[in-house]
Amino acid sequence: MQDKERYNLIKAIILISVATGIVGISLGSVAASFDLPMWIPLALSLTVLAGAAEFTFIGMIATGANPVFAAFTGILINLRHLPFGLSVATFIEKNVYHFIACHIMNDESVMFGLSQQEAHLKKWAYWMCGLGISILWPLGVFIGYLLSKNIPDIYVFGIDAAFPAILFALILPMLKNKTTRNRVFLGTSLSLASIPLLPTGLPVLVSMLGLMIGRKTK
């Protein structure tokens, strides 16, 4: 990788990690607004490390839902990590750091890893993004909880739109493959069609059916 390309990759990883930390501030402030003890969002941010599941869990707990049911719902939302794990297994070594590599697996680290062309760069980008988010996400949650009374609605800045935009830009080169493109379009269609029928967070799981239904094209 040329120096300019490496610099652009590092800059992109830093930006997405910072953006993740900002959304973490929002999660911390939401938890504080529901008068939940700090240890709940902080423990979630350190152990779960998955924003959608954490927002869902905190929202359900705050409205009086059973913690077991809230945790089960979070697990359903995170089922997308199953194909993620299969994807990154091709460039993550099975050694003493394997469990850490699994823990830092998220949408962004997987996409940064898969978007690289060379095997060592896949691994490098995955680790850098995963570690960056694993540090800034809990930090953002902690800061958000402490400063909750002084923080405006974070979504008015459009930070939430940055994630799908960045992820789409990362996977765009992969759509050159016809098989991948067919499965993406099929999965997207199934997910959109299920939105009126399923609770928030679950339609994205339906998109995984595109991997099984989409026929391989030579």
C-alpha positions as CSV (number, residue, x, y, z in Angstrom):
1,M,0.0,0.0,0.0
2,Q,1.3,3.4,-0.9
3,D,1.8,6.0,1.8
4,K,-1.1,8.1,0.6
5,E,-3.5,5.2,0.5
6,R,-2.4,4.1,4.0
7,Y,-2.9,7.7,5.2
8,N,-6.4,7.8,3.8
9,L,-7.2,4.5,5.4
10,I,-5.9,5.6,8.8
11,K,-7.9,8.8,8.5
12,A,-11.1,7.0,7.6
13,I,-10.7,4.6,10.5
14,I,-10.1,7.5,12.9
15,L,-13.2,9.4,11.6
16,I,-15.5,6.4,12.0
17,S,-14.1,5.6,15.4
18,V,-14.7,9.2,16.5
19,A,-18.2,9.2,15.0
20,T,-18.9,5.9,17.0
21,G,-17.7,7.6,20.2
22,I,-20.1,10.5,19.5
23,V,-23.0,8.1,19.2
24,G,-21.8,6.5,22.4
25,I,-22.3,9.9,24.0
26,S,-25.9,9.7,22.9
27,L,-26.3,6.2,24.4
28,G,-24.9,7.4,27.7
29,S,-27.1,10.4,27.8
30,V,-30.2,8.2,27.0
31,A,-29.3,5.9,29.8
32,A,-28.9,8.8,32.2
33,S,-32.2,10.3,31.1
34,F,-34.0,7.1,32.1
35,D,-32.2,7.2,35.5
36,L,-30.4,4.0,35.0
37,P,-27.3,3.4,37.1
38,M,-24.0,4.2,35.2
39,W,-22.8,0.6,35.5
40,I,-25.5,-0.7,33.1
41,P,-24.6,1.3,29.9
42,L,-20.9,1.2,30.8
43,A,-20.9,-2.6,31.2
44,L,-22.8,-3.0,28.0
45,S,-20.4,-0.8,26.1
46,L,-17.4,-2.8,27.4
47,T,-18.8,-6.3,26.9
48,V,-21.4,-6.2,24.1
49,L,-19.8,-3.5,21.9
50,A,-22.8,-3.4,19.6
51,G,-24.7,-0.1,19.4
52,A,-28.0,-1.3,18.0
53,A,-28.4,-4.0,20.6
54,E,-27.3,-1.7,23.4
55,F,-29.8,1.0,22.5
56,T,-32.6,-1.6,22.3
57,F,-31.7,-3.2,25.6
58,I,-31.6,0.1,27.5
59,G,-34.8,1.3,25.9
60,M,-36.6,-2.0,26.8
61,I,-35.2,-2.0,30.4
62,A,-36.3,1.7,30.8
63,T,-39.8,0.8,29.8
64,G,-40.1,-2.0,32.3
65,A,-39.3,-5.0,30.1
66,N,-37.9,-8.2,31.5
67,P,-34.1,-8.1,31.4
68,V,-33.9,-11.6,30.0
69,F,-36.3,-10.7,27.2
70,A,-34.4,-7.5,26.5
71,A,-31.1,-9.5,26.3
72,F,-32.7,-12.0,24.0
73,T,-33.9,-9.3,21.7
74,G,-30.3,-7.8,21.6
75,I,-29.0,-11.3,20.7
76,L,-31.4,-11.5,17.8
77,I,-30.3,-8.1,16.5
78,N,-26.7,-9.2,16.7
79,L,-27.2,-12.5,14.7
80,R,-25.6,-10.7,11.8
81,H,-22.3,-11.4,13.5
82,L,-22.6,-15.0,12.4
83,P,-21.9,-14.3,8.8
84,F,-19.4,-11.6,9.9
85,G,-17.4,-14.2,11.8
86,L,-17.3,-16.5,8.7
87,S,-16.1,-13.6,6.6
88,V,-13.2,-12.4,8.9
89,A,-12.2,-16.0,9.7
90,T,-10.3,-16.0,6.4
91,F,-7.7,-13.4,7.6
92,I,-7.9,-13.6,11.4
93,E,-5.3,-16.0,12.8
94,K,-6.3,-18.5,15.4
95,N,-3.9,-17.7,18.3
96,V,-4.0,-16.3,21.8
97,Y,-5.6,-13.0,20.4
98,H,-8.4,-14.8,18.6
99,F,-11.0,-14.1,21.3
100,I,-10.1,-10.4,21.3
101,A,-10.5,-10.4,17.6
102,C,-14.0,-11.8,18.0
103,H,-14.8,-9.3,20.7
104,I,-13.9,-6.2,18.5
105,M,-15.9,-7.6,15.5
106,N,-18.5,-5.0,14.5
107,D,-20.0,-3.6,11.3
108,E,-17.3,-1.1,10.7
109,S,-14.2,-3.3,11.5
110,V,-15.6,-6.1,9.3
111,M,-16.2,-3.8,6.4
112,F,-12.8,-2.1,6.7
113,G,-11.1,-5.5,6.7
114,L,-13.0,-7.0,3.8
115,S,-12.6,-3.8,1.7
116,Q,-8.8,-4.3,1.5
117,Q,-7.2,-6.2,-1.3
118,E,-4.2,-7.8,0.4
119,A,-4.5,-10.3,3.3
120,H,-2.1,-8.5,5.7
121,L,-4.0,-5.2,5.1
122,K,-7.3,-6.9,5.7
123,K,-6.1,-8.0,9.1
124,W,-4.4,-4.6,9.9
125,A,-7.5,-2.6,9.0
126,Y,-9.8,-4.9,10.9
127,W,-7.7,-4.7,14.1
128,M,-7.2,-0.9,13.9
129,C,-10.9,-0.1,13.4
130,G,-12.0,-2.7,16.0
131,L,-9.6,-1.4,18.6
132,G,-10.4,2.2,17.9
133,I,-14.1,1.6,18.4
134,S,-13.6,-0.6,21.4
135,I,-11.9,2.3,23.1
136,L,-13.9,5.3,21.9
137,W,-17.3,3.7,22.3
138,P,-17.2,3.1,26.0
139,L,-15.4,6.4,26.5
140,G,-18.3,8.1,24.7
141,V,-20.9,6.3,26.8
142,F,-19.1,7.4,30.0
143,I,-18.9,11.0,28.9
144,G,-22.5,11.0,27.7
145,Y,-23.7,9.8,31.0
146,L,-21.8,12.4,33.0
147,L,-22.8,15.3,30.7
148,S,-26.3,14.1,29.9
149,K,-28.1,17.2,31.1
150,N,-26.0,19.5,28.8
151,I,-26.1,17.5,25.6
152,P,-28.6,18.3,22.8
153,D,-30.1,15.6,20.6
154,I,-27.0,14.2,18.9
155,Y,-29.0,13.0,15.9
156,V,-29.8,16.6,14.7
157,F,-26.1,16.6,13.5
158,G,-26.8,13.6,11.2
159,I,-24.1,11.5,12.8
160,D,-26.4,8.4,12.5
161,A,-26.4,8.8,8.8
162,A,-22.6,8.6,8.6
163,F,-22.5,4.9,9.4
164,P,-24.6,3.5,6.5
165,A,-23.0,6.0,4.1
166,I,-19.5,4.8,5.1
167,L,-20.4,1.1,5.1
168,F,-22.0,1.5,1.6
169,A,-18.8,3.2,0.3
170,L,-16.7,0.3,1.7
171,I,-18.8,-2.5,0.1
172,L,-19.3,-0.7,-3.2
173,P,-16.3,-2.3,-4.9
174,M,-17.5,-5.7,-3.9
175,L,-20.7,-5.2,-6.0
176,K,-18.7,-5.7,-9.2
177,N,-19.1,-9.4,-8.6
178,K,-22.4,-10.5,-10.1
179,T,-23.1,-13.1,-7.5
180,T,-22.5,-10.7,-4.6
181,R,-24.5,-8.0,-6.3
182,N,-27.5,-10.3,-6.8
183,R,-27.4,-11.4,-3.2
184,V,-27.1,-7.9,-1.9
185,F,-30.1,-6.7,-3.9
186,L,-32.2,-9.7,-2.9
187,G,-31.3,-9.3,0.8
188,T,-32.0,-5.6,0.6
189,S,-35.4,-6.2,-1.0
190,L,-36.4,-8.8,1.6
191,S,-35.3,-6.5,4.5
192,L,-37.3,-3.5,3.1
193,A,-40.4,-5.7,2.6
194,S,-40.2,-6.9,6.2
195,I,-40.0,-3.5,7.8
196,P,-43.8,-3.1,8.3
197,L,-44.0,-6.6,9.7
198,L,-41.1,-6.8,12.2
199,P,-39.9,-4.8,15.2
200,T,-37.1,-2.3,14.8
201,G,-33.7,-4.0,14.4
202,L,-34.9,-7.3,13.1
203,P,-35.5,-6.5,9.4
204,V,-31.8,-6.4,8.8
205,L,-31.6,-10.0,9.8
206,V,-34.0,-10.9,7.0
207,S,-31.4,-9.6,4.6
208,M,-29.2,-12.6,5.4
209,L,-31.7,-14.8,3.6
210,G,-30.3,-13.3,0.5
211,L,-27.1,-15.3,1.1
212,M,-29.0,-18.6,1.1
213,I,-31.6,-17.8,-1.6
214,G,-29.4,-16.0,-4.0
215,R,-28.2,-18.4,-6.7
216,K,-24.5,-18.5,-7.5
217,T,-23.7,-17.0,-10.9
218,K,-20.7,-18.2,-12.9
